[in-house]
Structure formats: structure tokens, C-alpha cells
Amino acid sequence: MKYLNSNKRVLLPVILGFTLISLLFIYNMLNSPLQSILIAKKEIKIIENTALVDQMQLTKEQLESCLDPGQEPTEYLSIVIVTRVDNYAGGQQHRLQNFIDSAYILAEKTKEKIELLIIEWNPPSNKRKVINAFRFRSSKYIKYRIITVPYSLHQIMQNRGNSPLHEFEGKNVGIRFARGQFIVCTNQDDIWSHNFHNAIQSRVFQKGVIYLQHQDHHNIHDNLPPSIVNLEAFPDDEVIYNSCKLGEQNWGNYTLPPPITVTARNRNQIENKTTTMNILEVADQAGDFTLAHRDTWKIPRGYREAGGVAWMDIEFICTAAWTKGIPIVYVKPGFTCHQEHANVWESNKEAMNDNRDIDMSKIERKERVYMNKDGEWALQDYDIYEQKLGCIEFQGGLGW
């Protein structure tokens, strides 16, 4: 007992001394420059005024971190679109909001990790930026990133017809930096169908395959078919979700059709139309949905960059199927519905990519190859830091 009492007398001052030193250390940490740095790092993630987000100056290391796709995917799916706030075709504000909400609904209902990657191309100087103009809701299943290609980059790139936005160059940027195992390139006017919800939930997609879908022509404005929808502004989630069913579902058991043979031959020259399809029938609306594994996208080196609109989504399928031998799966009914709007880009003929001298049958016979040069696509040949490429990643939602 004397021995224990003696030890207590020795240990008590030691414990008190250690406690005092620990308290002093914690106090110094809270008032040290290091703590100020930690607080600053935490505060940089809180944007009090989204109207000033474009004034944020990232260091080169911060930009690289924001852009980093990672050696391994961190999400199951990356959704890539290219846009700018210019009221494209009128009513852009509610069509794009419906698209953003549709991505949120997809994540919430499938409970798969999804990234919505928006390439904001050449944003107008007198308009709000995307992050300051639209609602992004928080979910543990979805993350948002916006990569901004500024005017300084846009003006030094090849440009046909003085187009303010380069869809395919922008989608290539998304392909390069996406963090998803699978990447789907689509457009701001689309809504995800129940088929796509089921396919994501069923995890049916595979590496080494390119997936396309049927979607009706966008020049239909009356008596709309099922894959063209006309949603009013401010619909709730159930209205958005149920606006694009495209068939009954056996949930969790979605089945894809087998790959098809794609040919440049006319439809009346095709003997077995169930296994072989004309390229224009298969890829007509490929700009609204093309999905592949992140590594598969890079085999044809993305979309060929020529500075114009139209055609390159079709040519990409020619290159993938015929030059690179990648299997094509064509799904009908499809994975998206297109929100109806006026046809605008067709009126600017000068902005269209020139395909007059391209003979698709020569690509099919492997006599001609149309691809980007290695290292010269998706801004790989530009100094993106010096040209002030922007990047921000966020969770969405409101905080207080």
C-alpha cells in the first residue's frame, strides 16, 4: 500500500505537467499560422457569392488537382455536356435545369456514383456563369465539376463560321478529364429514360464496346414521338422522371441487345436488317448519346477536331467501328428523350464541319483514316494554365 501511495505522489505531478503542456500546445496550434492556413483551406471550399466564382485564381497545383481524372475511376459514370449560357434556341434556362435535375434523379434512384461534368465553353462576358445560373442539388451519389474553356483559348483554336461553342472539342476535354469508369457524352437538352435508369442499376455496360441509341429526329415539332418531349419550366422530379419512360422495366435485370454490324451500304442493299444497320441510321443522333468505357473512348482519340458543328459524332462511329474494330451496340427504345426546341445550328452552314470529300465506304474498307493526331486533341497541345482554363468541383445544395 505504501508503494502504491508513493507511486501516486510521483505520477500525479507528471500527469498534471503533461496535461498543461498539451493544453499549451493546442492553444498555440489554434493561434499559429499553420492553423490559419488550415482555416483558409477550409474556407476556400465555401463560395459565398457564386457570381464571383470566375474571379477565383487557382494555382497550377490546384488546377491540376481539380482536373485530375485519377489513375483509377472514382465514379461509375461521368456525364459530359458542353454548354454556355446564351439562351440557345430560346428557353435554355429551363431545358438545362431539367437536364441537371434529371442527372440528380438518376443518381438518387440508381444509388450509383455519378459525376456531372459540364464543359462551359467560351462563356459570354455579359451573362451569368453556369454555376451562378442553375440549381445543383446535393446528394451522396452525385458530384459536380465545371471546366471552363475561356475566350482566350477559344479565340486561338480552329473555328469554322465563327461558332461561339465547339461541341466536339469540348466533349473531348470531358473525355480527357472524366473520373467515371464509363463516360457518356450527351447534350444539355436530354432527359434520362427509365431504360437508362435500369441499365445503370443493372450495371450492364462493358469495356471495349461503344453504346448508341435510337432517338427520333429533332426536326419533329408537332405530334411528338415518345423520345421527343416538351417539358414546361419548373417541373418537379416525378414529372421529369416520368416524362421519358420508353418502355416497361424489369428493374435490376436490364438486357442489352448484341452488337450489330455497321455498314456504309444503303438500307436496301442490306440483307439481314436485324444484325446489320446503315451508319446514318445508327449514328444519326449519336451526339445526344454515345457511351463507352473511359479507356475505350481514347482508342479512336475522341472526336476529330475541325472547329465546326455537326458530322463528327457520326464520323467518330465510323472510325471506332471500322478503323479500330470496336463493337457497336445499338439500343431501341433509347436511353434519353430530347427536349423539343427550335432548330438553330442548321441555319449556320458555314459553321458545319466539311464532310463533302469524305467517302464513308473508304473508311469501311480501311482505305482512309480520319483521326486526331496523338497528343493533339482535348487541349493536350495547349498550355491550359497559361490560357486560364478554369475548374471547380462541388457537391451542390445549400449551406447555413
C-alpha positions as CSV (number, residue, x, y, z in Angstrom):
1,M,0.0,0.0,0.0
2,K,2.9,2.4,0.8
3,Y,4.4,1.5,-2.5
4,L,1.1,2.5,-4.4
5,N,0.8,5.7,-2.4
6,S,4.4,6.6,-3.3
7,N,3.7,6.0,-7.0
8,K,0.6,8.2,-6.9
9,R,2.7,11.0,-5.4
10,V,5.2,10.6,-8.3
11,L,2.7,10.1,-11.1
12,L,0.3,12.9,-10.2
13,P,2.7,15.8,-10.9
14,V,3.8,14.1,-14.1
15,I,0.1,13.8,-15.3
16,L,-0.6,17.4,-14.4
17,G,2.5,18.5,-16.2
18,F,1.7,16.6,-19.3
19,T,-1.9,17.9,-19.3
20,L,-0.6,21.5,-19.0
21,I,1.9,21.0,-21.9
22,S,-0.8,19.5,-24.1
23,L,-3.2,22.4,-23.4
24,L,-0.4,24.9,-24.2
25,F,0.3,23.0,-27.5
26,I,-3.3,23.1,-28.5
27,Y,-3.6,26.8,-27.7
28,N,-0.5,27.6,-29.8
29,M,-1.9,25.5,-32.7
30,L,-5.1,27.4,-32.7
31,N,-3.3,30.7,-32.9
32,S,-0.5,29.6,-35.2
33,P,0.0,30.5,-38.9
34,L,-0.5,26.8,-39.7
35,Q,-4.0,26.9,-38.2
36,S,-4.7,30.0,-40.3
37,I,-3.6,28.0,-43.4
38,L,-5.9,25.1,-42.4
39,I,-8.8,27.5,-41.9
40,A,-8.0,29.2,-45.2
41,K,-8.0,25.8,-46.9
42,K,-11.4,25.1,-45.4
43,E,-12.8,28.5,-46.4
44,I,-11.7,28.1,-50.0
45,K,-14.3,25.4,-50.4
46,I,-17.1,27.8,-49.3
47,I,-18.2,30.1,-52.1
48,E,-20.3,32.9,-50.5
49,N,-21.0,34.6,-53.8
50,T,-21.2,32.3,-56.8
51,A,-21.3,35.4,-59.1
52,L,-17.6,35.9,-58.3
53,V,-16.5,32.3,-58.9
54,D,-14.8,33.1,-62.2
55,Q,-12.5,35.5,-60.3
56,M,-11.1,32.7,-58.2
57,Q,-7.4,32.3,-59.1
58,L,-6.2,28.7,-58.9
59,T,-2.6,27.8,-58.5
60,K,-1.2,25.4,-61.1
61,E,-1.3,22.6,-58.4
62,Q,-5.0,23.4,-57.6
63,L,-5.9,23.4,-61.2
64,E,-4.2,20.0,-61.8
65,S,-5.9,18.6,-58.7
66,C,-9.3,19.7,-59.9
67,L,-8.7,18.4,-63.4
68,D,-7.1,15.1,-62.3
69,P,-9.1,12.1,-63.7
70,G,-7.1,9.7,-61.5
71,Q,-5.4,6.5,-62.4
72,E,-8.5,4.6,-61.5
73,P,-12.1,5.8,-61.8
74,T,-13.7,7.1,-58.6
75,E,-17.3,7.2,-60.1
76,Y,-19.3,4.6,-62.0
77,L,-20.4,7.1,-64.6
78,S,-19.4,10.5,-65.9
79,I,-22.0,12.5,-67.8
80,V,-20.3,15.1,-70.1
81,I,-22.0,18.0,-71.8
82,V,-20.8,21.2,-73.4
83,T,-22.7,24.4,-72.9
84,R,-22.6,28.2,-72.4
85,V,-25.3,30.5,-71.0
86,D,-26.5,32.2,-74.2
87,N,-30.2,31.1,-74.3
88,Y,-29.6,28.7,-77.0
89,A,-32.7,28.1,-79.1
90,G,-34.7,30.0,-76.6
91,G,-35.8,28.6,-73.2
92,Q,-32.3,27.2,-72.5
93,Q,-32.7,28.1,-68.8
94,H,-35.4,25.6,-68.1
95,R,-34.2,22.8,-70.5
96,L,-30.7,22.8,-69.0
97,Q,-32.1,22.9,-65.5
98,N,-34.3,19.9,-66.4
99,F,-31.2,18.1,-67.6
100,I,-29.3,18.9,-64.4
101,D,-32.2,17.7,-62.3
102,S,-32.5,14.5,-64.5
103,A,-28.9,13.7,-63.6
104,Y,-29.6,14.2,-59.9
105,I,-32.7,12.0,-60.2
106,L,-30.6,9.3,-62.0
107,A,-28.1,9.3,-59.1
108,E,-30.7,9.3,-56.4
109,K,-32.8,6.5,-57.9
110,T,-29.9,4.2,-59.0
111,K,-27.7,5.0,-56.0
112,E,-24.6,4.7,-58.2
113,K,-21.8,7.2,-58.0
114,I,-22.2,9.7,-60.8
115,E,-20.2,12.7,-61.9
116,L,-21.9,15.5,-63.9
117,L,-19.0,17.1,-65.8
118,I,-20.0,20.4,-67.5
119,I,-17.6,21.9,-70.1
120,E,-18.6,25.6,-70.1
121,W,-17.2,26.8,-73.4
122,N,-16.4,30.4,-74.1
123,P,-18.9,31.8,-71.6
124,P,-20.3,35.3,-72.6
125,S,-18.8,38.1,-70.6
126,N,-22.2,39.8,-70.1
127,K,-24.1,36.7,-68.8
128,R,-24.1,34.7,-65.6
129,K,-21.9,31.6,-65.5
130,V,-23.5,28.1,-65.2
131,I,-22.7,27.7,-61.5
132,N,-24.5,31.0,-60.8
133,A,-27.5,30.5,-63.1
134,F,-28.7,27.0,-62.2
135,R,-29.7,24.8,-59.2
136,F,-27.4,22.0,-58.2
137,R,-28.7,19.7,-55.5
138,S,-26.5,17.8,-53.1
139,S,-26.5,14.0,-53.0
140,K,-24.1,11.5,-51.7
141,Y,-24.3,9.8,-55.1
142,I,-23.5,12.8,-57.4
143,K,-20.6,15.1,-57.7
144,Y,-20.4,18.2,-60.0
145,R,-17.4,19.7,-61.9
146,I,-17.4,22.6,-64.3
147,I,-14.4,23.0,-66.5
148,T,-14.4,26.5,-68.2
149,V,-12.7,27.0,-71.6
150,P,-12.2,30.8,-71.7
151,Y,-12.3,33.1,-74.7
152,S,-8.5,33.3,-74.6
153,L,-8.4,29.6,-75.6
154,H,-11.4,29.7,-77.9
155,Q,-10.0,32.5,-80.0
156,I,-6.8,30.7,-80.8
157,M,-8.4,27.4,-81.8
158,Q,-9.6,26.5,-85.3
159,N,-13.1,27.9,-85.9
160,R,-15.5,27.4,-88.8
161,G,-18.2,30.0,-89.3
162,N,-17.2,32.0,-86.1
163,S,-19.0,29.5,-83.9
164,P,-19.1,30.5,-80.3
165,L,-19.0,26.9,-79.0
166,H,-17.2,23.8,-80.1
167,E,-19.2,20.8,-79.0
168,F,-16.8,18.1,-80.0
169,E,-13.6,19.8,-78.8
170,G,-15.5,20.3,-75.5
171,K,-16.6,16.7,-75.2
172,N,-13.0,15.7,-75.8
173,V,-12.0,17.8,-72.8
174,G,-14.6,16.0,-70.8
175,I,-13.4,12.6,-72.0
176,R,-9.8,13.5,-71.1
177,F,-10.6,14.6,-67.5
178,A,-13.6,12.5,-66.6
179,R,-13.4,10.4,-63.4
180,G,-16.0,7.8,-64.3
181,Q,-15.5,4.2,-65.2
182,F,-17.9,4.9,-68.1
183,I,-18.3,8.2,-69.9
184,V,-21.5,9.2,-71.7
185,C,-21.3,12.3,-74.0
186,T,-24.7,13.8,-74.4
187,N,-26.4,17.3,-74.8
188,Q,-28.0,19.8,-72.5
189,D,-31.5,19.1,-73.8
190,D,-31.7,15.5,-72.9
191,I,-33.6,13.6,-70.1
192,W,-32.6,10.1,-68.9
193,S,-35.2,7.4,-69.7
194,H,-36.3,4.6,-67.4
195,N,-34.3,2.3,-69.7
196,F,-31.1,4.1,-68.7
197,H,-32.0,4.1,-65.0
198,N,-32.4,0.3,-65.3
199,A,-29.2,-0.2,-67.3
200,I,-27.2,1.8,-64.7
201,Q,-28.8,-0.1,-61.9
202,S,-28.2,-3.4,-63.7
203,R,-24.5,-2.4,-64.5
204,V,-24.8,-3.8,-68.0
205,F,-22.0,-1.8,-69.7
206,Q,-18.7,-3.3,-70.6
207,K,-15.3,-2.1,-71.6
208,G,-14.3,-2.3,-75.3
209,V,-17.8,-1.6,-76.6
210,I,-19.5,1.6,-77.8
211,Y,-23.2,2.1,-77.0
212,L,-25.6,4.1,-79.1
213,Q,-29.4,4.6,-79.0
214,H,-32.4,5.3,-81.1
215,Q,-33.8,8.9,-80.8
216,D,-36.3,10.4,-83.2
217,H,-35.2,13.3,-85.5
218,H,-35.1,16.7,-83.8
219,N,-36.9,18.5,-86.6
220,I,-40.2,17.0,-85.4
221,H,-42.1,19.7,-83.6
222,D,-45.8,18.5,-83.9
223,N,-47.3,15.2,-82.8
224,L,-44.2,14.5,-80.8
225,P,-43.0,10.8,-80.8
226,P,-42.1,9.3,-77.4
227,S,-38.4,10.2,-77.5
228,I,-39.1,13.9,-78.0
229,V,-40.7,15.7,-75.0
230,N,-41.9,19.2,-74.3
231,L,-41.4,19.9,-70.6
232,E,-42.6,23.2,-69.2
233,A,-40.4,25.2,-66.9
234,F,-40.1,24.2,-63.2
235,P,-41.4,20.6,-63.3
236,D,-41.0,18.6,-60.2
237,D,-38.9,15.4,-60.0
238,E,-41.7,13.0,-60.8
239,V,-42.7,14.9,-63.9
240,I,-39.2,14.9,-65.2
241,Y,-38.6,11.2,-64.3
242,N,-41.9,10.0,-65.9
243,S,-41.6,12.2,-69.0
244,C,-39.2,9.7,-70.5
245,K,-40.3,6.1,-69.8
246,L,-39.8,4.5,-73.2
247,G,-41.0,1.0,-72.0
248,E,-41.8,-1.2,-69.1
249,Q,-39.0,-2.3,-66.9
250,N,-37.8,-5.5,-65.2
251,W,-35.8,-3.5,-62.6
252,G,-32.3,-4.7,-61.9
253,N,-32.4,-7.1,-64.9
254,Y,-31.9,-4.9,-67.9
255,T,-30.7,-6.8,-71.0
256,L,-28.7,-5.2,-73.8
257,P,-29.0,-6.4,-77.4
258,P,-25.9,-8.0,-79.1
259,P,-23.5,-5.9,-81.1
260,I,-24.5,-5.1,-84.7
261,T,-22.6,-4.8,-87.9
262,V,-22.4,-1.2,-89.1
263,T,-22.0,-0.6,-92.8
264,A,-22.0,2.3,-95.3
265,R,-24.2,0.3,-97.7
266,N,-27.7,1.7,-98.3
267,R,-30.5,0.1,-96.3
268,N,-32.0,-1.6,-99.5
269,Q,-28.6,-3.3,-100.0
270,I,-28.6,-4.9,-96.6
271,E,-29.9,-8.5,-96.5
272,N,-30.3,-9.0,-92.7
273,K,-31.5,-5.8,-91.2
274,T,-31.7,-7.2,-87.7
275,T,-27.9,-7.7,-87.5
276,T,-26.6,-5.1,-89.9
277,M,-27.5,-1.4,-90.0
278,N,-26.5,1.6,-92.1
279,I,-24.2,4.0,-90.4
280,L,-26.5,7.0,-90.8
281,E,-29.3,5.1,-89.1
282,V,-27.2,4.0,-86.2
283,A,-25.3,7.3,-85.6
284,D,-27.8,9.9,-86.7
285,Q,-28.4,11.1,-83.1
286,A,-25.1,10.0,-81.7
287,G,-24.4,13.5,-80.4
288,D,-27.1,13.0,-77.9
289,F,-25.9,9.7,-76.6
290,T,-22.6,7.9,-77.0
291,L,-21.3,5.8,-74.1
292,A,-18.1,3.9,-73.6
293,H,-15.5,2.9,-71.0
294,R,-13.0,5.7,-70.3
295,D,-10.2,3.7,-72.0
296,T,-12.3,2.8,-75.0
297,W,-13.0,6.4,-75.7
298,K,-9.3,7.0,-76.1
299,I,-8.7,4.3,-78.7
300,P,-10.1,6.4,-81.6
301,R,-8.7,9.6,-79.8
302,G,-12.1,11.1,-79.2
303,Y,-14.0,13.2,-81.8
304,R,-11.9,14.6,-84.6
305,E,-11.4,18.3,-84.0
306,A,-12.0,20.6,-87.0
307,G,-13.5,23.6,-85.4
308,G,-17.1,23.2,-86.6
309,V,-20.5,21.8,-85.7
310,A,-22.2,18.6,-86.8
311,W,-20.9,15.4,-88.5
312,M,-18.1,14.5,-86.1
313,D,-20.4,12.3,-83.9
314,I,-21.1,10.2,-87.0
315,E,-17.5,10.1,-88.1
316,F,-16.4,9.0,-84.7
317,I,-18.6,5.9,-85.0
318,C,-17.1,5.2,-88.5
319,T,-13.6,5.4,-87.0
320,A,-14.4,3.4,-83.9
321,A,-16.3,0.6,-85.8
322,W,-14.2,0.3,-89.0
323,T,-10.7,1.7,-88.3
324,K,-10.4,0.4,-84.7
325,G,-12.9,-2.5,-84.9
326,I,-14.8,-1.6,-81.7
327,P,-18.1,-3.4,-81.4
328,I,-21.2,-1.2,-81.5
329,V,-24.4,-1.9,-79.5
330,Y,-27.5,0.0,-80.7
331,V,-30.4,0.3,-78.2
332,K,-34.0,0.9,-79.2
333,P,-36.1,2.2,-77.4
334,G,-33.3,4.5,-76.3
335,F,-31.7,5.9,-73.2
336,T,-32.7,9.5,-73.5
337,C,-35.5,11.8,-74.6
338,H,-34.8,15.1,-76.3
339,Q,-36.5,18.2,-75.1
340,E,-38.1,19.8,-78.1
341,H,-36.8,23.2,-79.2
342,A,-36.3,25.2,-82.4
343,N,-33.6,24.0,-84.8
344,V,-30.9,26.7,-84.7
345,W,-27.5,25.3,-85.7
346,E,-28.7,24.1,-89.2
347,S,-29.1,27.7,-90.3
348,N,-25.3,28.4,-90.0
349,K,-24.0,26.4,-92.9
350,E,-20.6,28.0,-92.6
351,A,-20.1,26.6,-89.1
352,M,-20.6,23.0,-90.2
353,N,-17.7,20.6,-90.5
354,D,-16.8,20.0,-94.1
355,N,-17.5,16.3,-95.0
356,R,-18.1,16.8,-98.7
357,D,-15.0,14.8,-99.7
358,I,-15.3,12.1,-97.1
359,D,-16.3,8.8,-98.6
360,M,-17.5,6.6,-95.7
361,S,-17.2,3.4,-97.7
362,K,-13.5,4.1,-98.0
363,I,-13.3,4.2,-94.2
364,E,-15.2,1.0,-94.0
365,R,-12.7,-0.6,-96.5
366,K,-9.9,0.8,-94.4
367,E,-8.6,2.9,-97.3
368,R,-8.9,6.2,-95.4
369,V,-8.4,7.1,-91.7
370,Y,-9.7,10.2,-90.0
371,M,-8.4,10.7,-86.5
372,N,-6.8,13.3,-84.3
373,K,-3.0,13.2,-84.1
374,D,-1.7,11.6,-80.9
375,G,-1.3,14.3,-78.2
376,E,-3.1,16.9,-80.3
377,W,-6.7,16.6,-79.0
378,A,-8.6,17.6,-75.9
379,L,-6.3,20.6,-75.4
380,Q,-3.2,18.4,-74.9
381,D,-1.3,20.7,-77.2
382,Y,-2.2,23.9,-75.4
383,D,-0.8,25.4,-72.2
384,I,-4.1,25.3,-70.3
385,Y,-2.7,27.0,-67.2
386,E,-1.3,30.0,-69.1
387,Q,-4.6,30.2,-71.1
388,K,-6.5,30.3,-67.8
389,L,-8.6,27.1,-68.2
390,G,-10.9,27.1,-65.2
391,C,-12.1,24.2,-63.0
392,I,-14.3,23.9,-59.9
393,E,-15.7,20.8,-58.2
394,F,-18.6,20.9,-55.7
395,Q,-21.3,18.9,-54.0
396,G,-24.2,21.2,-54.6
397,G,-27.0,22.1,-52.2
398,L,-27.4,24.9,-49.7
399,G,-25.5,25.5,-46.5
400,W,-26.1,27.6,-43.4
